[in-house]
Amino acid sequence: MTDAVKVGLIGYGMAGQVFHAPVIEAVPQLKLVKVLERRTNLSPQRYPWVKVVRDISEMLEDEEIELVVIATPNSSHFDYTQQALKANKHVVVDKPFTVTSVEAKLLIDLAEERKLVLSVFQNRRWDGDFLTVQKVLDGKLLGRVVEYEAHFDRFRNFQKQNWREEAEEPGSGILYDLGSHLIDQALVLFGTPEMVTADIRKQRDGSKVDDNFEILMQYPELKVTLKAGMLVKIPGPRYIVQGTEGSFHKHGIDPQEDALKMGRTPAEFGWGVSSKEDRGHLVTRIANLEIDARVETLPGSYQEYYSNIADAIRGKMELAVKPVTAMQTIRIIELAMESNMLKRSIAMLD
């Protein structure tokens, strides 16, 4: 495609290799042309046409590159994003947006001033399980929703030797990592809460960073509970939604991450399809009919995120993941940490 947006990728660790490069290459409107790797030359092994650069200036001074994707540790997001925007590049930054909401606001203002697309890689909006929950809610199948609970649970009772497990690294720990996904999904479904209450813990032996949290986002007629932990051996439902007419439970986790880790690509046939065992369970009442049914999981589609980015850059479509929502996510993380420290609920306006 001659009009494909040329992309430069900063960082080729796990995020760059697994989540960004293969998804970018599955989108015809985008073309990966340069990758910033400090000490390795891994990207050309899979993408032989890609040029490896060692310094960010080699990427930002390249007029051919329109979009810069930042897949680096959280503490570097602000600096790299600011440099790219000042070089008049559109930017996608991996989640979480920044470490603080103040930094996020500065970047939003800079992007608006220069009329550039700025977005955060909230790929979990395109998880099949979340898309299915969204479809159930959009269809008003539960009546008025009164309670929503989302989990992102894993079992790993040891610490990995990386920056996410280091207390000295800003933005480390499970709250910034998995919390940013769960909070973003809740904001998509329900908007901004009135109050935030949180319990954040270190549960693994010797853990230096938070590895468990429970966040309560309070709305006038709705309770939203978000939970994640690293010591959950028997997973329960991923989503539990209660309404005035019924309930919906969804087990299982979207298969796209595991597929990407195995070297597969979203360009493959049947991408993002979940197993039948992970179908949702809907029990409700519609028009005097009692319904007890299994709900097929919609296919996940991370490539839809990047397709939207390309179309937004070309002015063909409105940006799906707006930076203002990503800033709200960081603000809620800040309020969650404040709530945990003070042992009380914190209003969004505090």
N, C-alpha and C positions, 0 to 999 in steps of 0.2 A: 504494500500500500504506500504510494508515493507521499501521501499526506500524513503518514504515521508520526506520532509524537516521539521524538528521540529522547531516551531516558538515560540518566546517569544514576547509578546506585552507589551510595556511600555505605560501606560495610558489607562484608561477605561472611559473617559468622552464621549462626543458626538461623537468625531472622532473615538475613539476606538470601542465604542458600535455599531455605525451605519455604518461606512464606512469600517472598517478594519476587525474586528472579523468575521462578517457573510460572507464577501467576501472570506477571507482566508479559512473558513470552507467549502466553495462551490468548492474549488479547490482540487481535489484528491491528487495532488503532495505535498500538505502542510498539516501540523497537528499542531494546536494551543495547546501548552502544559502548558505555564505559562503566567500569566498576572500580571503586577505590578500595584497594587491599593494601594494607601497610607492609606486610611481610610475606604474603603468599601469592600464588598465581593459580588459584583454584577455578575461578569462573570460566576461563577459556576452555577448560577440560569439558565443560558441558555446553558452553556457548562460544565456539571457536572464533566467531567474528568480533567478540568483545575485546576492547582494549583495556588492560589493567593500568591504572595510574596510582601513584604513591602519595600525591598531595592534592588536597581539595582544589587548589588553584588551577590545576590542569583540567578539572571538570568545569569549574565556574567560569573560566575564561573561554571555554568552547562555545561559540555562538550557535552551533548546531543543536546543542542540548537544550531542550525546553523545560523538561521536568526532572527535578532531582528528588530521589527517594532516599530517605535517611533511615538506616537500619542499624543503629549503633546503641550503646548503653544509654539509659534514660538520662543520665546527668549531662550528656553531650547534645541532647535534642535541641535545646534552646540555641546554643552557639552555632551549630551547623545550619539550622533552619534560618537563623538571622543572616548568616553569611550568604546562603543561597538566595534569599529574598532580595538582599541588597545587590546581588548580581543579576537581578531581574529574571530569576528562574521560578517557575511554578514548583510547589513543594508538596510531597507526601511524606509525613513523618510517622514512624511506627508509634503505636500506643505504648505508654501513655504520652499525651501531647508534650507536656513539660513536667518539671518537678513541682512548680508553683503556678497558681492561677495568675499571679502578677506577670510572670514570664509569658504565659499564654496570651494575655491581653496585649502585651507589647508586640508580639508576633502578628496577632490579628490586625492591629492598627497598621503595621508595616505592610502587610499584604494588601489591605484595603487602599492604602495610600498609593501603592504601585500597581493596583488593579491586577493582582496575581491570584491564581488559584492556590489555596492553602487547605490541606485536608489531613486528617489523622486516620491511620490504617485500622479502622474498627471493623475488621473482617468478620467478626462473630455476628454481625447483623445478617450475614449471609450463610450462617449455619442452618442446616435443614431443620433442626429442632426448633430454633427460634422462629424461623419463617413459618413453621407449622403453628406455633403458639400465636403468632401474630395473625395468622389467617383465622384461627378460632375466635380470637377477640374481635377482629374486624367484622366477622360474621354475626356478632352478638349472640353466640350460641349458648352463653352462660348467663344471660340477663345482665344485670349490673355487676361488674366485677368488684368484689369487696376485699379480696386478699390474693396476693401474688407472691410466690416464693421461688427463687432461682438458686441453684447450686452449681458450683464448679469444684467438685471434689476429686482428690487424687490420693494415692497412697505412695509416699516416699519417706521412709522414716530415717533418712540420712541426709546430710548436706552435700550439695555439689560444690566443686571448687570453681565458682564463677562469681561475677560481680553481683548477681541477683541475691547471693547469700551473704554479702558483706555489709555489715551495719554501717561502715564508713562511707559507703557508696550512696549518694542521694538517689532516691527513687527505687531503692531495692526493696525486697520483700513482696509478699503475696498480694497485699492491698493494691499497690501500684500495678502489679502484673495482671492478676486475674480480676481484681476489683474493678479495674477500668473497663473490662468487657461487660461485667454484670451491671454496673452503673449505667453505662451507655445504653444497654438494651432497655433498662427500666425508663430512662429518659425518652427513648424512642416511643415506648408504649404509653407512658403516662405523663410526661412533661416534668416540670420542676416541682420537687416536694416542698412542703412547708417546714419540715423539721427533719433532722438527721440524728440518729442515736446509734452508737457503735460499741462493740466489744471486740478488741483486737488482741491476739495472744501469740506467744511463742510456745508451741506444744511439743515439738521434737526435742529430744535430749541434745543439749549443746547448741541449739539454734541461736544464731546471732540476729536474725531478722524475724518479723512477723510471719507466721505460717498458718494462721487461722483467723478468720474474721466473721462477724455477723453484723450486718448493717441494716437498720430499720429506717426506711424512708417513709415518712408519714404524710398522707394527703387527707383532705377533708372527709372523704368517705372510703378511703382505701388504705390498706396496710401493705407495704412492699418490704419483703425480707430477702436479703442477699447474703449467701453464705458460701465460704470456700475454706477448705482445709486440706492438709497434707497427710492426715492420719485417718483416712476414711477407707477402710478395707472392703466394706460391703456397700456399694453405692445404692442410694435410694433414688427417687424420682429426680430428674434434672429440673423439671418445672412442675409446680403445683399451683393451679389457679382455681379459686373458689368464687362463685357468683350467686346471685339471688335465685337462679334457675338450675344450677348444676355445678359440676366440677370437671376439671381436665387435668390428667397426670401424663407426664411425658418422661419416659426413661431413655437411657442410652445417650451417646454423645456423637456429634457429627463426625463422619469418617474422613473428612478432608485433610485434617492435620496428619493423621497416620499415613494416609496415601502420599502426601507430599514428602514426608520423612522417608518413605520407601523409594523416592525418586520418580513417582508418577506425576502426571501433569493434568491440569484441568482441561486440556484439549482432547483428552481421551473420551471415548464414548462411555456413557453411563456414569460420568463423574458425579460425585456427591450423593449417590444413592445410598440410603440407610437400609439396614436389614429389616425384614418384616417383624422380627421380634421386638424392635424398638418403636413400633406403632404407638401412637398416643391412645389413652383411654378416656373417652368422653361419656359422662352420664349426665343427662340434662332433660329438660322438658320444653318442647317447642310446639305451640299451637295445640295444646292438650294431648300431645303425643309424648310418651315416656321413651327416651332413647338411651340405650346402652350400647355404645359402638366403639370400634377401633378406627383410629384416624391415621391414614397413611402419612408418613413423613415426607414433606416436600424435599426435592433434591437441593443440597447445598450448592453454593455457587460463588466462591471467592472472586472469580474473574469478573463478576458483575460490579464489584467495587472499582476495579481498575478500568473497566469499560466506561463507567460513569465519569471517572477522572478525565479520560481522554475526551469524552464528549463535552465535559464542562470547559476544558481548555479550548476546544474548538467552538465554544458558544452554542452547542447543539442541545444541551440539557442542563438543568439546574443541578448544582452540586448536592450529592446525597449526604455525605458526612461533612457537615459544616463545622468550622473551627470553634464557633461559639458554643456548640453542644459539647465539644471536646474540652473546652475551658470549664464548662459547668461540671463535667466529670471530675476534673482536677479539684475544683472547689469543693465538691462533695467529699472527695478523699481527704482534703484538708479539714473539713468539718468533722469527718469521722475520727480523725486522729485527735482533734480537740475534744470531741465527745468522750472518747476513750480515756483521755488524760483527766478530764474534769468529772467524769462519771455522771454526766447529765446530757439531756437532749440539747441540741443546738439549732436555733432557727436559721434558715437560709439567709436571713437579713442580718444576723449577728455579725 
